[in-house]
């Protein structure tokens, strides 16, 4: 459990009360600057490039012919048909759908659209800051990363879909502009290994944007506008809320944007597969996914595709839900981010037929220029349970885990994202250093311990990994990484249904995957097209433009399930099976992706 901060508006200053200790936090600081590589070259937008490798001047309106990615090979002899459904125990703690897209929905698809209104006020020497109201102190359950729980009770929002569509069909003007500057409260790094629990110990959205080179893009208008990120999520109901409770996603965003001065997102919920569930009820994982994407690409629209709440009860159900979401998702937007809805469990959980069905859906996404991003998992080198819900809720017992990757992250058609521990300035956001996420910043005996990574038992090495030192005959995971340590996570805001909100941390690879989904949205906007299957471009850039990534060279993903230890892998220079190529320096990477991703 963790104590949440209480924030009160006091003119141009805010008082933060944490564990009954008063801290005075000034507002209105000037713009922050982060670490950037030395400028070697710049494109027509003024973005940093490397050498003379400047991007082509492309016609954004030009059409492209879908291309089938090469080099994805399935090794049938390695496919396991072992039965799924292992009962395993884990601790659960505690990521612009245009109006035309809504109109194009089939009659069988129920759609809710909402444009949230940004509210801000002026305080302190003309600086713009959030207008914070006094809120009640709330206690949140600690996050468990990929399998994160919700925090705080949610409202009984049964009338969420009854609002007249005409009032919410178009996003507010605020969504078309980069977010206004907000000051980041100064803070010293937190000690120990516990989760961060306030805006002074977790990173703010602005700090994360600076650390990963995203802020310069936002300030030049590259904020994801015109792009849609699709988030498959578990449908919820008030009849059977998960531990930690539920919230209303609209109220969560109202509080999040209000606190950090972000523009309101255009939210859209597709409930084709959800039955009678309330489309706006969200668990903590859904809030985490959505707020992380919104931080990185605040101008991008978010489409939530709800799958049944029982989808993770077995591997067969998880495969069916993932395939359905992947196939529907390619008609909803250019990026699909999976964590954990859409995930399946360890590679041994699926049959040959189920694997073929999953791979065909991913191939269809690639053929339609849709990028699929997936969390690599939080159990380090250990595979996750076949009945993924058992890990999500910490129910039941389990045999000793085995060393393997999880699906869908191991599929070569997915951009697999691992986890890191980010060290950045808590005053400016400037990037300092980064290590692999792993113990002691996790909990032994649970499924939240370290960045998922290793080598596939199902897929041989794809062509884009040929010649990469450290990769053998089989697919290596992850491809890239981003901050996933709950100790150094970003601030997530969850409404309490009574006009207040709870502050908690992000964490796990379900925070790093939507971070990368946001980066791809920026790159799609920059290129003027959907980049689609970006893995070959990622590897080509990493091998020739090292400045585009923060290389992670320290840490490991060993997992502990006493008395058994799953010996993991170590981070190392270049690609490694813990953090892939590392985290993004988006100011360098985004223009290169626009050039190298196949049309």
C-alpha positions as CSV (number, residue, x, y, z in Angstrom):
1,X,0.0,0.0,0.0
2,X,1.1,3.5,-0.5
3,X,0.2,7.0,0.8
4,X,-1.1,9.3,-1.9
5,X,-0.4,13.0,-2.0
6,X,-3.0,15.7,-1.2
7,X,-2.7,18.8,-3.5
8,X,-4.4,22.1,-2.7
9,X,-4.5,25.2,-4.8
10,X,-2.9,28.1,-3.0
11,X,-2.5,30.9,-5.5
12,X,0.7,30.6,-7.4
13,X,2.1,27.9,-5.2
14,X,0.9,24.4,-4.4
15,X,1.1,22.7,-1.0
16,X,1.8,19.0,-1.2
17,X,1.1,17.0,1.9
18,X,2.7,13.6,2.0
19,X,2.8,11.4,5.1
20,X,1.9,14.6,7.1
21,X,5.0,16.4,5.9
22,X,4.4,19.7,4.2
23,X,6.4,20.5,1.0
24,X,6.1,23.9,-0.7
25,X,6.3,23.5,-4.5
26,X,6.8,26.7,-6.7
27,X,5.0,26.8,-10.0
28,X,5.6,28.8,-13.2
29,X,9.2,27.6,-14.0
30,X,10.5,28.2,-17.4
31,X,10.7,25.6,-20.2
32,X,12.8,22.5,-19.5
33,X,15.6,21.2,-21.7
34,X,16.8,17.6,-21.8
35,X,19.9,15.8,-23.0
36,X,20.2,15.8,-26.8
37,X,23.0,14.5,-29.0
38,X,25.1,17.1,-30.8
39,X,23.4,18.3,-33.9
40,X,25.1,16.7,-36.9
41,X,22.3,17.6,-39.4
42,X,18.7,18.8,-39.5
43,X,15.8,18.3,-41.8
44,X,13.4,20.8,-43.2
45,X,11.5,20.9,-39.9
46,X,14.7,21.6,-37.9
47,X,14.9,18.1,-36.3
48,X,18.3,16.6,-35.5
49,X,19.6,13.9,-37.8
50,X,22.9,12.1,-38.0
51,X,25.5,12.7,-40.7
52,X,24.1,13.4,-44.2
53,X,21.3,10.9,-43.8
54,X,18.5,13.3,-44.2
55,X,14.9,12.1,-44.7
56,X,13.3,12.2,-48.1
57,X,10.8,15.0,-48.8
58,X,7.8,12.8,-49.1
59,X,4.3,13.7,-50.3
60,X,2.1,13.0,-47.3
61,X,-0.9,12.4,-49.5
62,X,0.8,9.8,-51.6
63,X,-0.7,6.3,-51.5
64,X,1.3,3.2,-50.7
65,X,0.9,-0.4,-51.7
66,X,0.8,-2.8,-48.8
67,X,3.9,-4.9,-48.6
68,X,4.3,-8.2,-46.9
69,X,7.1,-8.3,-44.4
70,X,9.8,-10.8,-45.3
71,X,11.8,-13.1,-43.1
72,X,9.2,-14.2,-40.6
73,X,9.5,-18.0,-40.3
74,X,7.7,-20.3,-38.0
75,X,9.5,-23.4,-36.8
76,X,6.7,-26.1,-36.7
77,X,8.8,-28.6,-34.8
78,X,9.2,-26.1,-32.0
79,X,5.5,-25.5,-31.5
80,X,4.1,-26.8,-28.3
81,X,0.6,-28.1,-28.1
82,X,0.7,-28.5,-24.4
83,X,-2.7,-27.8,-22.7
84,X,-3.0,-24.3,-21.3
85,X,-4.8,-23.3,-18.1
86,X,-2.1,-23.8,-15.5
87,X,-3.3,-22.3,-12.3
88,X,-0.5,-20.0,-11.0
89,X,-0.2,-17.7,-8.1
90,X,0.9,-14.1,-8.3
91,X,0.4,-10.9,-6.5
92,X,-1.7,-8.2,-8.1
93,X,-0.8,-4.6,-7.3
94,X,-2.3,-2.0,-7.2
95,X,-2.0,2.0,-20.7
96,X,-8.1,11.4,-33.6
97,X,-10.5,8.6,-33.9
98,X,-12.0,10.9,-36.5
99,X,-15.8,11.4,-36.7
100,X,-15.6,9.7,-40.1
101,X,-14.2,6.6,-38.4
102,X,-17.2,6.6,-36.1
103,X,-19.6,7.0,-39.0
104,X,-18.0,4.1,-40.8
105,X,-18.6,1.6,-38.0
106,X,-20.9,-1.3,-38.9
107,X,-24.3,-1.5,-37.4
108,X,-23.2,-4.3,-35.0
109,X,-20.5,-2.1,-33.5
110,X,-21.5,0.0,-30.5
111,X,-19.4,3.2,-30.4
112,X,-19.2,5.9,-27.8
113,X,-17.2,9.1,-28.6
114,X,-16.2,11.8,-26.1
115,X,-14.2,15.0,-26.5
116,X,-13.0,16.1,-23.0
117,X,-12.7,19.8,-22.2
118,X,-9.4,21.2,-21.0
119,X,-9.7,23.4,-17.9
120,X,-6.8,25.6,-16.9
121,X,-6.1,28.9,-15.2
122,X,-3.4,31.5,-15.0
123,X,-1.3,31.8,-11.9
124,X,2.1,33.3,-11.0
125,X,3.7,35.8,-13.3
126,X,1.6,34.9,-16.3
127,X,2.5,31.2,-16.3
128,X,-0.2,28.7,-17.2
129,X,-0.8,26.1,-14.5
130,X,-3.5,23.6,-13.7
131,X,-6.3,24.9,-11.5
132,X,-6.2,22.4,-8.7
133,X,-9.1,21.9,-6.4
134,X,-8.8,20.5,-2.9
135,X,-9.1,16.7,-3.0
136,X,-9.5,14.0,-0.5
137,X,-6.5,11.9,0.3
138,X,-6.8,8.4,-1.2
139,X,-4.9,5.2,-0.8
140,X,-4.0,3.3,-3.9
141,X,-2.9,-0.3,-4.3
142,X,0.7,-0.6,-5.6
143,X,1.0,-1.1,-9.4
144,X,2.3,-4.4,-10.7
145,X,3.3,-3.3,-14.2
146,X,1.9,-5.4,-17.0
147,X,-0.7,-6.9,-14.7
148,X,-1.7,-3.6,-12.9
149,X,-4.9,-3.2,-10.9
150,X,-7.2,-0.3,-10.7
151,X,-7.1,2.2,-7.9
152,X,-10.0,4.0,-6.2
153,X,-13.8,3.3,-6.5
154,X,-15.4,4.3,-9.7
155,X,-18.7,6.1,-10.4
156,X,-21.9,4.3,-11.3
157,X,-21.7,5.7,-14.8
158,X,-24.5,3.8,-16.4
159,X,-25.5,6.7,-18.6
160,X,-22.1,7.2,-20.1
161,X,-23.3,6.2,-23.6
162,X,-26.5,8.1,-23.5
163,X,-25.0,11.5,-24.2
164,X,-26.2,12.9,-27.5
165,X,-23.5,12.1,-30.1
166,X,-23.7,15.6,-31.6
167,X,-22.3,17.0,-28.5
168,X,-19.2,14.8,-28.4
169,X,-18.6,13.8,-32.1
170,X,-15.9,16.4,-32.7
171,X,-12.9,16.9,-30.4
172,X,-12.3,20.3,-28.8
173,X,-9.9,22.7,-30.5
174,X,-7.4,22.0,-27.7
175,X,-6.6,18.6,-29.2
176,X,-5.1,20.1,-32.3
177,X,-2.4,22.0,-30.5
178,X,0.7,20.9,-28.6
179,X,0.2,20.9,-24.8
180,X,0.8,24.2,-22.9
181,X,4.0,24.3,-20.9
182,X,3.6,23.4,-17.2
183,X,6.1,23.5,-14.5
184,X,7.4,20.3,-13.0
185,X,7.6,20.3,-9.2
186,X,11.2,19.8,-8.1
187,X,12.0,16.7,-6.1
188,X,14.9,14.6,-5.1
189,X,15.0,11.0,-6.3
190,X,13.3,8.7,-3.9
191,X,15.3,6.3,-1.8
192,X,14.8,2.6,-1.2
193,X,13.2,0.3,-3.7
194,X,9.5,1.0,-3.1
195,X,7.1,2.4,-5.7
196,X,7.0,6.2,-6.2
197,X,3.8,7.6,-4.9
198,X,3.4,11.3,-5.7
199,X,4.2,14.0,-8.3
200,X,7.4,14.7,-6.4
201,X,8.7,11.1,-6.6
202,X,7.2,9.9,-9.8
203,X,8.1,11.6,-13.1
204,X,5.6,14.1,-14.5
205,X,4.6,13.8,-18.1
206,X,6.8,16.7,-19.0
207,X,9.8,15.1,-17.4
208,X,9.3,11.9,-19.3
209,X,8.9,13.9,-22.6
210,X,12.2,15.7,-22.0
211,X,14.1,12.5,-21.0
212,X,13.1,10.7,-24.2
213,X,13.6,13.5,-26.6
214,X,9.9,14.0,-27.2
215,X,9.5,17.5,-26.0
216,X,11.3,19.2,-28.9
217,X,8.9,17.3,-31.3
218,X,5.8,18.5,-29.4
219,X,7.1,22.1,-29.5
220,X,7.3,21.9,-33.3
221,X,3.8,20.5,-33.7
222,X,4.6,16.8,-34.0
223,X,2.2,15.6,-31.3
224,X,0.4,12.7,-32.9
225,X,-2.5,14.7,-34.4
226,X,-4.3,12.9,-37.1
227,X,-3.2,9.5,-35.7
228,X,-5.2,7.0,-33.7
229,X,-3.8,4.5,-31.2
230,X,-5.9,1.4,-30.5
231,X,-5.9,-0.1,-27.0
232,X,-7.6,-3.5,-26.5
233,X,-8.8,-3.5,-22.9
234,X,-10.8,-5.8,-20.6
235,X,-14.5,-4.8,-20.3
236,X,-15.6,-4.2,-16.7
237,X,-18.9,-4.0,-14.8
238,X,-19.9,-2.8,-11.4
239,X,-21.2,-6.3,-10.6
240,X,-17.7,-7.8,-10.5
241,X,-15.1,-5.1,-10.1
242,X,-11.5,-6.1,-9.9
243,X,-9.4,-5.6,-6.7
244,X,-8.8,-1.9,-6.4
245,X,-12.1,-0.9,-7.9
246,X,-13.1,0.9,-11.1
247,X,-13.1,4.5,-12.3
248,X,-14.7,6.4,-15.2
249,X,-12.1,6.9,-17.9
250,X,-13.5,10.3,-18.8
251,X,-13.1,11.6,-15.3
252,X,-9.6,10.1,-15.1
253,X,-8.5,12.1,-18.1
254,X,-10.2,15.3,-16.9
255,X,-8.2,15.1,-13.7
256,X,-4.9,14.0,-15.5
257,X,-5.1,16.8,-18.1
258,X,-6.2,19.4,-15.5
259,X,-3.2,18.5,-13.3
260,X,-0.6,18.5,-16.0
261,X,-1.9,21.1,-18.5
262,X,-2.4,18.6,-21.3
263,X,-4.9,19.0,-24.1
264,X,-8.1,16.8,-23.8
265,X,-7.9,13.6,-25.9
266,X,-10.6,12.4,-28.3
267,X,-11.7,9.2,-26.7
268,X,-13.7,6.5,-28.5
269,X,-14.9,3.2,-27.2
270,X,-15.8,0.2,-29.4
271,X,-17.7,-2.3,-27.4
272,X,-18.5,-4.9,-30.1
273,X,-17.1,-7.8,-28.0
274,X,-18.0,-6.5,-24.6
275,X,-21.6,-7.4,-24.2
276,X,-23.5,-5.2,-21.7
277,X,-20.4,-3.8,-20.0
278,X,-20.3,-0.1,-19.3
279,X,-17.9,1.3,-21.9
280,X,-16.5,4.0,-19.7
281,X,-15.7,1.8,-16.6
282,X,-11.9,1.3,-16.5
283,X,-9.5,-0.7,-14.4
284,X,-6.1,0.7,-13.5
285,X,-4.4,-1.1,-16.4
286,X,-6.7,0.7,-18.9
287,X,-6.0,4.1,-17.3
288,X,-2.3,3.4,-17.3
289,X,-2.2,2.5,-21.0
290,X,-4.3,5.4,-22.1
291,X,-2.5,8.1,-20.0
292,X,0.9,6.9,-21.1
293,X,0.0,7.1,-24.8
294,X,-1.6,10.5,-24.2
295,X,1.6,11.8,-22.5
296,X,3.8,10.9,-25.5
297,X,1.4,11.8,-28.3
298,X,-1.1,14.2,-26.7
299,X,-2.6,15.1,-30.1
300,X,-3.4,11.5,-31.0
301,X,-6.8,10.0,-30.6
302,X,-7.4,6.9,-28.5
303,X,-9.8,4.1,-29.5
304,X,-10.5,1.6,-26.7
305,X,-11.5,-1.8,-28.1
306,X,-13.2,-3.7,-25.2
307,X,-12.8,-7.5,-25.0
308,X,-14.8,-9.6,-22.6
309,X,-13.6,-9.5,-19.0
310,X,-13.2,-13.3,-19.1
311,X,-10.8,-13.2,-22.0
312,X,-7.7,-14.0,-19.9
313,X,-9.3,-17.0,-18.1
314,X,-7.6,-19.4,-20.5
315,X,-5.1,-19.5,-23.3
316,X,-7.8,-20.4,-25.8
317,X,-10.0,-17.4,-24.7
318,X,-7.0,-15.1,-24.8
319,X,-6.0,-16.2,-28.3
320,X,-9.6,-15.6,-29.5
321,X,-9.8,-12.2,-27.9
322,X,-6.4,-11.1,-29.2
323,X,-7.2,-12.2,-32.8
324,X,-10.5,-10.5,-32.7
325,X,-9.0,-7.2,-31.3
326,X,-6.1,-7.3,-33.8
327,X,-8.5,-7.8,-36.8
328,X,-10.9,-5.1,-35.7
329,X,-8.2,-2.8,-34.6
330,X,-6.7,-2.5,-38.1
331,X,-9.9,-0.7,-39.2
332,X,-9.7,1.7,-36.2
333,X,-6.2,3.2,-36.3
334,X,-2.6,2.9,-37.3
335,X,-1.1,1.6,-34.1
336,X,-2.3,-1.2,-31.7
337,X,-0.8,-1.4,-28.2
338,X,-1.2,-4.7,-26.3
339,X,-0.9,-4.9,-22.5
340,X,-2.3,-7.1,-21.0
341,X,-5.6,-7.5,-22.9
342,X,-4.4,-9.2,-26.1
343,X,-1.7,-11.0,-24.3
344,X,-1.8,-14.8,-24.0
345,X,0.8,-16.3,-21.6
346,X,3.9,-18.3,-22.1
347,X,4.8,-19.8,-25.5
348,X,4.0,-23.3,-24.3
349,X,0.4,-22.3,-23.8
350,X,-0.8,-22.4,-27.4
351,X,-1.5,-25.1,-29.9
352,X,-0.3,-25.1,-33.5
353,X,-3.7,-24.0,-34.7
354,X,-4.0,-21.1,-32.2
355,X,-0.5,-19.9,-33.1
356,X,-1.4,-19.9,-36.8
357,X,-4.5,-17.9,-36.1
358,X,-2.6,-15.3,-34.1
359,X,0.1,-15.0,-36.7
360,X,-2.4,-14.6,-39.5
361,X,-4.1,-11.7,-37.7
362,X,-0.7,-10.0,-37.1
363,X,0.2,-10.5,-40.8
364,X,-3.1,-8.9,-41.8
365,X,-2.2,-5.9,-39.6
366,X,1.2,-5.6,-41.2
367,X,-0.4,-5.8,-44.7
368,X,-2.6,-2.9,-43.8
369,X,0.3,-0.8,-42.4
370,X,-0.7,-1.1,-38.8
371,X,2.1,-1.2,-36.2
372,X,1.5,-3.7,-33.4
373,X,3.3,-2.9,-30.1
374,X,3.3,-5.4,-27.3
375,X,4.7,-5.5,-23.7
376,X,7.4,-8.2,-23.3
377,X,6.1,-9.1,-19.9
378,X,7.2,-8.5,-16.3
379,X,8.4,-11.9,-15.1
380,X,11.9,-11.5,-16.4
381,X,13.2,-14.7,-18.2
382,X,10.2,-16.7,-16.9
383,X,7.1,-17.4,-18.9
384,X,3.8,-16.1,-17.7
385,X,0.8,-18.4,-16.8
386,X,-1.5,-19.8,-19.5
387,X,-4.5,-18.6,-17.5
388,X,-3.2,-15.0,-17.4
389,X,-6.0,-13.9,-15.1
390,X,-4.5,-16.0,-12.3
391,X,-1.5,-13.8,-12.3
392,X,-3.6,-10.7,-12.7
393,X,-5.6,-11.4,-9.5
394,X,-3.1,-13.5,-7.6
395,X,-5.3,-16.5,-7.4
396,X,-4.5,-20.2,-7.1
397,X,-1.2,-22.2,-7.0
398,X,1.3,-23.0,-9.8
399,X,4.1,-25.4,-10.6
400,X,7.6,-24.0,-10.9
401,X,7.7,-21.5,-13.8
402,X,9.8,-22.3,-16.8
403,X,12.3,-20.2,-18.8
404,X,10.5,-18.9,-21.9
405,X,9.0,-15.9,-23.7
406,X,5.4,-14.8,-23.7
407,X,3.0,-14.4,-26.6
408,X,2.3,-12.1,-28.4
409,X,5.6,-10.4,-27.7
410,X,7.6,-13.2,-29.2
411,X,5.9,-13.1,-32.6
412,X,8.3,-11.5,-35.1
413,X,5.5,-9.3,-36.5
414,X,5.2,-7.4,-33.2
415,X,7.4,-4.6,-31.9
416,X,8.3,-6.1,-28.5
417,X,9.0,-3.6,-25.7
418,X,11.0,-4.4,-22.6
419,X,11.5,-2.4,-19.4
420,X,14.2,-0.1,-18.0
421,X,14.9,1.9,-14.9
422,X,15.1,5.5,-16.0
423,X,17.3,8.1,-14.2
424,X,16.3,11.6,-15.1
425,X,16.4,15.0,-13.5
426,X,13.4,15.6,-11.2
427,X,13.6,19.3,-11.9
428,X,14.2,19.5,-15.7
429,X,13.6,15.9,-16.9
430,X,17.1,15.8,-18.4
431,X,18.2,12.3,-19.3
432,X,20.9,11.0,-16.9
433,X,21.2,7.3,-17.3
434,X,19.3,4.1,-17.6
435,X,19.6,0.4,-16.6
436,X,17.6,-2.7,-17.2
437,X,14.5,-3.1,-15.0
438,X,14.8,-6.0,-12.6
439,X,15.2,-7.1,-9.0
440,X,15.3,-5.6,-6.4
441,X,12.7,-3.3,-8.0
442,X,10.2,-6.1,-8.2
443,X,8.6,-8.7,-5.9
444,X,10.1,-12.2,-5.8
445,X,7.5,-15.0,-6.1
446,X,5.2,-12.8,-8.2
447,X,4.9,-12.0,-11.9
448,X,6.2,-8.5,-11.5
449,X,10.0,-8.7,-11.2
450,X,11.9,-7.7,-14.3
451,X,11.8,-7.0,-18.0
452,X,10.6,-9.9,-20.1
453,X,13.2,-11.1,-22.6
454,X,15.0,-14.0,-24.1
455,X,14.7,-16.3,-27.1
456,X,11.7,-17.9,-28.7
457,X,10.9,-21.6,-28.8
458,X,8.4,-21.0,-31.5
459,X,9.9,-18.6,-34.0
460,X,13.2,-18.8,-35.9
461,X,15.2,-15.6,-36.3
462,X,13.4,-13.1,-38.6
463,X,15.4,-11.6,-41.4
464,X,15.6,-8.2,-39.7
465,X,17.6,-9.7,-36.9
466,X,20.1,-11.4,-39.2
467,X,23.7,-10.3,-38.4
468,X,22.8,-8.8,-35.0
469,X,25.4,-9.8,-32.4
470,X,24.0,-11.9,-29.6
471,X,21.0,-13.3,-31.5
472,X,21.2,-17.0,-32.5
473,X,18.9,-19.1,-34.6
474,X,15.7,-18.0,-32.9
475,X,13.7,-14.8,-32.5
476,X,15.2,-12.5,-29.8
477,X,13.0,-10.4,-27.5
478,X,12.6,-7.5,-26.8
479,X,13.2,-5.2,-29.8
480,X,13.3,-1.9,-27.7
481,X,12.5,-0.7,-24.2
482,X,11.4,2.2,-22.0
483,X,10.9,3.0,-18.4
484,X,9.0,0.2,-16.5
485,X,10.3,0.4,-13.0
486,X,7.5,1.3,-10.6
487,X,10.1,3.0,-8.4
488,X,10.8,5.5,-11.2
489,X,7.4,5.5,-13.0
490,X,5.3,8.3,-14.3
491,X,2.5,9.8,-12.4
492,X,-0.9,8.3,-13.3
493,X,-4.1,9.9,-12.2
494,X,-7.3,8.0,-11.4
495,X,-10.6,9.8,-10.4
496,X,-12.3,8.8,-7.2
497,X,-15.9,9.4,-8.4
498,X,-16.4,12.2,-5.9
499,X,-14.6,15.1,-7.6
500,X,-11.1,14.1,-6.3
501,X,-8.5,11.7,-7.7
502,X,-5.8,9.3,-6.7
503,X,-2.1,9.6,-7.8
504,X,-0.2,6.4,-8.4
505,X,2.8,5.3,-10.4
506,X,3.1,3.7,-13.7
507,X,5.3,0.6,-14.0
508,X,6.0,-2.7,-15.8
509,X,6.2,-3.2,-19.5
510,X,2.6,-2.2,-19.8
511,X,4.0,1.3,-19.2
512,X,6.8,0.9,-21.7
513,X,4.7,-0.5,-24.5
514,X,2.2,2.4,-24.7
515,X,5.2,4.8,-24.5
516,X,6.5,3.3,-27.7
517,X,3.0,3.3,-29.2
518,X,3.0,7.0,-28.7
519,X,6.4,7.4,-30.3
520,X,5.1,5.5,-33.4
521,X,2.2,7.9,-33.5
522,X,4.6,10.8,-33.7
523,X,6.5,9.1,-36.4
524,X,3.3,8.4,-38.4
525,X,2.4,12.0,-38.2
526,X,5.9,13.1,-39.2
527,X,5.9,10.8,-42.2
528,X,2.4,11.7,-43.3
529,X,1.4,8.0,-43.5
530,X,1.1,4.9,-41.4
531,X,4.5,3.3,-41.1
532,X,3.1,-0.1,-40.2
533,X,5.6,-2.9,-39.7
534,X,8.5,-0.9,-38.3
535,X,10.8,-3.7,-37.0
536,X,13.2,-3.8,-40.1
537,X,13.5,0.0,-39.9
538,X,14.2,-0.1,-36.1
539,X,17.1,-2.6,-36.6
540,X,18.5,-0.8,-39.6
541,X,18.5,2.5,-37.7
542,X,20.0,0.9,-34.5
543,X,22.9,-0.6,-36.5
544,X,23.8,2.7,-38.2
545,X,22.5,5.5,-36.1
546,X,23.4,4.9,-32.4
547,X,22.2,8.3,-31.4
548,X,18.6,7.3,-31.9
549,X,18.6,5.0,-28.9
550,X,19.8,5.1,-25.3
551,X,21.9,1.9,-25.1
552,X,21.3,0.0,-21.9
553,X,24.4,-1.8,-20.7
554,X,23.7,-2.7,-17.0
555,X,21.2,-4.9,-15.3
556,X,19.6,-8.3,-15.8
557,X,16.2,-10.0,-15.9
558,X,16.7,-12.9,-13.5
559,X,13.5,-13.9,-11.8
560,X,13.1,-15.4,-8.3
561,X,10.3,-17.9,-7.5
562,X,11.6,-19.3,-4.2
563,X,13.1,-21.8,-3.9
564,X,13.6,-21.7,-7.7
565,X,15.5,-19.0,-9.6
566,X,15.2,-18.5,-13.3
567,X,18.6,-17.3,-14.4
568,X,18.1,-14.5,-16.9
569,X,20.2,-12.4,-19.3
570,X,22.3,-9.4,-18.9
571,X,22.1,-6.0,-20.6
572,X,25.1,-5.3,-22.8
573,X,26.2,-2.8,-25.4
574,X,24.1,-3.0,-28.6
575,X,21.1,-5.3,-28.7
576,X,20.4,-7.6,-25.7
577,X,17.6,-9.9,-24.6
578,X,16.6,-7.7,-21.7
579,X,16.2,-4.2,-23.2
580,X,16.6,-4.8,-27.0
581,X,18.2,-1.7,-28.6
582,X,17.3,0.5,-25.6
583,X,15.0,3.4,-25.1
584,X,14.2,6.1,-27.7
585,X,15.8,9.5,-28.3
586,X,12.7,10.5,-30.2
587,X,14.0,13.7,-31.7
588,X,16.6,11.7,-33.6
589,X,14.6,8.5,-34.1
590,X,11.3,9.9,-35.4
591,X,12.7,11.5,-38.6
592,X,14.8,8.3,-39.2
593,X,11.7,6.1,-38.9
594,X,9.9,8.3,-41.4
595,X,12.7,7.6,-43.8
596,X,13.5,4.0,-43.3
597,X,10.1,2.4,-42.7
598,X,9.1,0.7,-45.9
599,X,6.3,2.5,-47.9
